[in-house]
Amino acid sequence: MISCNHSKLELLPQKKNKLRCRHCHLTIGADELGDGCCPECFEIHGKKRYDFEEIDTGETGTARYRCEECGIIIETEGTNTYV
């Protein structure tokens, strides 16, 4: 196994809240909706449904990093302050 000191870290984006269709239960990001109707309901049933519930992905206060050298994902607690 090759040792890596994780010197090249990339900050990963925070998870965004998702929307779930109240009819077919498709979970999708709001930015992926396009015209605002559920693509699953439209494709399968031919109906444009706009009834969604917001799913909280949980704001954990942690940051996630990916090492560009070895690809490991590192998750940190948001409680440490460095001066």
C-alpha positions in Angstrom: 0.0 0.0 0.0 1.3 3.4 -1.0 1.4 6.0 1.8 -0.2 9.4 1.1 0.0 12.5 3.3 -3.1 14.1 1.6 -1.4 17.4 0.7 -3.7 18.3 -2.2 -7.3 18.5 -0.9 -10.3 19.7 -2.8 -13.3 20.9 -0.9 -16.5 19.1 -2.0 -19.8 20.9 -2.3 -22.4 20.7 0.4 -25.4 18.4 -0.2 -28.4 20.4 -1.4 -31.9 19.9 -0.2 -34.0 17.6 -2.5 -37.6 17.4 -3.5 -39.7 14.3 -3.5 -42.8 13.9 -5.7 -45.9 13.2 -3.6 -47.2 10.8 -6.2 -44.4 8.6 -7.5 -41.8 9.5 -4.7 -39.1 10.4 -7.2 -36.4 12.3 -5.3 -34.7 15.0 -7.4 -32.8 18.3 -6.9 -34.8 21.5 -7.5 -32.2 22.6 -10.1 -32.9 19.4 -12.1 -36.6 19.9 -12.5 -36.5 22.0 -15.7 -40.1 23.2 -16.2 -41.1 22.3 -12.6 -43.1 19.2 -13.2 -42.1 15.7 -12.1 -40.3 14.1 -15.1 -41.2 10.5 -13.8 -44.9 11.2 -13.6 -44.9 12.9 -17.0 -43.0 10.1 -18.7 -44.9 7.2 -17.2 -48.5 8.6 -16.7 -48.4 11.5 -19.1 -49.5 13.9 -16.3 -47.6 17.1 -15.3 -47.6 17.0 -11.5 -46.1 19.8 -9.5 -46.7 18.5 -6.0 -43.4 18.0 -4.2 -42.3 17.8 -0.5 -38.9 19.1 0.5 -36.5 16.6 1.9 -33.9 17.9 4.3 -30.5 16.3 3.6 -29.3 17.4 7.0 -27.0 20.4 7.6 -24.3 18.6 9.7 -21.8 21.4 10.1 -19.1 19.2 8.6 -16.8 19.8 5.6 -15.9 17.1 3.1 -12.6 17.0 1.2 -11.3 14.7 -1.5 -7.5 14.1 -1.8 -6.4 14.7 -5.4 -3.5 12.3 -5.0 -5.3 9.1 -3.7 -9.0 9.9 -3.9 -9.9 9.3 -0.3 -12.8 11.3 1.1 -12.1 13.1 4.4 -14.9 14.5 6.5 -14.1 17.0 9.3 -16.1 18.2 12.3 -17.0 21.9 12.1 -16.1 22.6 15.7 -12.4 23.2 15.4 -11.1 26.8 15.0 -7.5 27.4 14.0 -5.8 30.8 14.5 
